[in-house]
Amino acid sequence: YLLLGRWRKKHLTFRILNLPSTLPPHIARAALLRAFKYWSSVAPLTFREVQTGWADIRLSFHGHQSPYCSNTFDGPGRVLAHADIPELGSVHFDEDELWTEGTYRGVNLRIIAAHELGHALGLGHSRYTQALMAPVYAGYRPYFQLHPDDVAGIQDLYGKKNPETRNEEEEMKVPTGPPVPREPSPMPNPCSGELDAMMLGPHGKTYAFKGDYVWTVTDSGLGPLFLVSDLWEGLPGKLDAAVYSPRTQWIHFFKGDKVWRYINFKMSPGFPKKLNKVEPNLDAALYWPVNQKVFLFKGSGYWQWDELAPTDFSRYPKPIKELFTGVPNQPSAAMSWRDGRVYFFKGKKYWRLNRQLRVEKGYPRNTAHSWMHCHPHTPSTTASAGDITPLATDALSNTDTVLDVTSSVTD
Amino acid sequence: RALGPAEESAVDYLLQYGYLQKPLEGPDNFRPEDVTEALRAFQEASELPVSGQLDDATRARMRQPRCGLEDPFNQKTLR
C-alpha cells in the first residue's frame, strides 16, 4: 500500500450530491453506504451522512463537463472515477459508466466507491492486483471483501478498530470465555456433521447452525459456538433455514410458519412475519448471485423469490431436480459459497454443484471432514458446554484446499 | 524517431498514470530508454511479462477500466 495523506480526525461527515441514472436510487445509495462500511469495519472511523451544507467527503457524478472539476471524464470505459486525497474530500464518478450492483455486467458502484474512498482517506494504489486499491478494476465479485493490504494500509493511517467501537460481529472473534447456555440445551458437536442451516453471511463469513447454536467456519478452523439468540437477538434456535442476500444486505431466517429479517445483527422492524406464500417448515434456503434470487426448499420442491419484486408463486413449488441436478430431496441446508459454487447438505454429507447447478463428480462427501475440519476418529456424540475441541487439521490456505486435500486423503 | 499513434497513446497513458515523468525543462520528447523503463515498470506492476516492448498484452491492459489517480509503481518518477 502507499500512504498519500491522512485526516486529522476520525469522525467524518459525507454528502451524496447526486446519483447515477443507471441504478434505482435506493440501490445506488445502498452501494455507496456499503462502501463506507468496508473501511469503518476495520478502522476506528465513523461516517455520518449530511443532506445539506458542507461535508468532509462529497460524492458526485459528472461526465465530460463539470463546473467544479477540471479533471473531466472520458465516456464509458477507461477512467471510471477519481478522488482527492485528504483533507480535500471530493470523490467523483464518471456518469457515463454503466453503474450496476449485484451483477457481472457494467461497473460495480460499491467496489469503485470503496476504492475512491480509500483515496479520500489517504491510500494510494496498491501493487496487489487483487487488492481493492489496485488501479485497474478487477470486475464484480459477489462476496467482495478488503484485501489484507487494504486493511494494513488503512490501519497504518488510523489504527485498528478499538474495542468500544467494535460491533457485535467483532464479538465473534474474541470469545469472553465459553458461552454459558441459559437453559441446559445440549451443545451440538460440529463433528457430527449434521446441520440445521448453513449461510454465507455479510463480509464473507460462513455460519453453521445446529440446535440453539451457531458457529463460524473459516479456512483455518471453527469459531466458538454461540447461542443464536446471543448474536441475533429475538431469534429462536433450531432453525429451518437461513439465507443472506448481498443484493439487499438482508438476512432471512425461517422457522415453522415464520420468517425473521435482519440487517447484520439488527432485526428489521415488523419482523417476524407469518409465512403465507410458501409452505411452512422449510428445509433450506440459498441466494444465487447469478440471477440474484433467493431459493427456498422443502421436500422435493423449490420456490424462487425476488426480494425486491412481487413474485407470483402460483407456479411453485417446482421440482428441485428440474434445476439442481443430482441433489437429494429434503436437504437440511444449502448455500451459494465464495467459490461461486452451490452446496447442499443432508445428514452427514454434502454435494457441490458447478455453475450449471449440476452435482460435480466425486460428491457427496463428508461434511465433518471437509467443512468442520474434523478427523475421522472424532467422536460424534453431543458434547457438553465448553469441551468442543474441533480437531482442525493443518491450517491450509483456503477451505477449498481443505475440501480437496481431505477427500483425496479419504480416497 | 516519431512515434506511431499506438505508441503515442501508450506514452500518454504512461504519462497520465505516473510511469513517465514529463521533463521539467527542455524538449517534450522522451529518450527511448525512458519509455522502455516506464513500460517495464507498468508491465511488472500489471503482472505481465516484463519486456519493455509495447506488446498486445500491454496494450490490452492499458485499455482496461481503472481509477483516474496515478500509480506509484515507477520508483524513479515516484522519487
Chai-1 contact restraints between the chains, C-beta under 6 A:
chainA,res_idxA,chainB,res_idxB,connection_type,confidence,min_distance_angstrom,max_distance_angstrom,comment,restraint_id
A,L2,B,P72,contact,1.0,0.0,6.0,A-B,restraint_1
A,G77,B,P65,contact,1.0,0.0,6.0,A-B,restraint_2
A,V79,B,G68,contact,1.0,0.0,6.0,A-B,restraint_3
A,L80,B,P65,contact,1.0,0.0,6.0,A-B,restraint_4
A,H82,B,G68,contact,1.0,0.0,6.0,A-B,restraint_5
A,H82,B,L69,contact,1.0,0.0,6.0,A-B,restraint_6
A,H119,B,L69,contact,1.0,0.0,6.0,A-B,restraint_7
A,G124,B,P72,contact,1.0,0.0,6.0,A-B,restraint_8
A,H125,B,D71,contact,1.0,0.0,6.0,A-B,restraint_9
A,R127,B,A45,contact,1.0,0.0,6.0,A-B,restraint_10
A,T129,B,E47,contact,1.0,0.0,6.0,A-B,restraint_11
A,P135,B,R66,contact,1.0,0.0,6.0,A-B,restraint_12
A,P135,B,C67,contact,1.0,0.0,6.0,A-B,restraint_13
A,P135,B,D71,contact,1.0,0.0,6.0,A-B,restraint_14
A,V136,B,Q64,contact,1.0,0.0,6.0,A-B,restraint_15
A,V136,B,R66,contact,1.0,0.0,6.0,A-B,restraint_16
A,Y137,B,P65,contact,1.0,0.0,6.0,A-B,restraint_17
A,Y137,B,R66,contact,1.0,0.0,6.0,A-B,restraint_18
